[in-house]
Amino acid sequence: MQATRILYLDDNISEHTFIRSVLSKIQQQVFELTSVYTYDDAVETLLSQSFDICLVDYYLNDVHERTGVDFVREMTKQQEVRCPFILLTVAHERESDEEGLRAGAVAYLEKPHLRPELLERTIRYTIEQHRVRRELEELYSQIRELEAFKASLVRLAGHNLRNHITNVKLSVRMLENLVEKSETASRNLNRIVQAVSSMEQLTGDILMLERLNLSDNDLDITVNLAEMATEICEGYRSYGLKPGQRLLYSAPEGDLNVRCEPTQLREAINNLINNASKYTPNEGTITVQVYEEGHKVGISVEDNGYGIPADRQNELFQPFARVLTKTTEHIHGTGLGLYLVKTLVEKYGGEIDFESTYGKGSRFWFTMPKVVGQAANTALADETTKRLSQPIFTTDPNQIPTSDLDPNSLNDVLEEEPGETAELKPKEPPRTGPTPPKGTES
């Protein structure tokens, strides 16, 4: 039977004798006890030797007035130390108990009530619990590495797809000049344009979701929700709505600040307004309202459009879910928009909900915690927005007048290789199994 190696730190020699006596009465396990009497000796011993568990007295007669809790707190920060800690004391003190556990101790025992079976069971359970915890930490670390590897694949594939999509759009714009008198060719080109637009939107949504998953939850960026919504609504009033649609907007005055990455928040608001416009007929009305509700700030987008059947409403907010009816089956989309909004809102501690009546319209809204007593970090937010919203391609083929395109160069364009793309070879995927010993092949 392999001995359990124990390091015991206590300034009182008689306590070491007592612990040895208790351990000697345990028949089903062999223990190897190493005694140390000072804080510094314990640090040196624990850093130079390997132990299965460490018993630490709470009160140490230390010249620097350091306690057993200080020792546990310092040692749990050392990567070289891999054993769990149990605090021992002569009296029951709830504050000491909680302080020790917060410092990193796994258990807390009172010496007057210490019996052999209690000490044996606590040592055994503590060692096993610590072993399982370390295995979970290693698995979590491997999962994080795999997530990062997956994200790198998605980013590379997404950016490469965008590059190819741009080449297709450019070629289609050139072809339009050549087939503008052919109704059949124009109809087929229109299908290509719609397909490419769907691919472009899907690629953008997937990349946005990856940015959401990788971005920091603890961003120190605050954005005025009312100001951002006002800017977005003014843009929609100028362009972006269907013919005859009206957009009504209202917001209270004051600082309605939320903590969020500005580009992502803008994307969420755009998604809700764009959905309202798509699923509302011409001449319909879209109402956007920013409001304050206790310690929360919210925005709602309401339309008098097609609405969602009651028996299909539970499908919303699922990735790639689209609730299509006879009146909406002609509307294109990726099924990621609402899922993206929900992911973003919940990432920053918010909530999202909706209500809808089929044939009458829908209302979607989300709320986020209000940042009180802090002005919006407009400079930082603007800088971040500018950095994250920069287009990958400097020229949008849809914005190139057909008169500027030379039909004679069409063959050259189609014969060219696609634009430069990043080689789809991210770093080698992380190893998920145990690390092989040195000198062996994996």
PyMOL commands that set and color helices and strands:
alter all, ss='L'
color gray80, all
select helices_A, chain A and resi 13-24+39-48+68-75+94-103+111-113+116-178+183-214+225-238+262-278+310-315+337-347+378-388+397-399+402-404+407-415
alter helices_A, ss='H'
color red, helices_A
select strands_A, chain A and resi 4-9+31-36+53-57+85-89+107-110+222-224+246-250+257-259+285-293+296-303+351-357+361-369
alter strands_A, ss='S'
color yellow, strands_A
deselect
rebuild
show_as cartoon
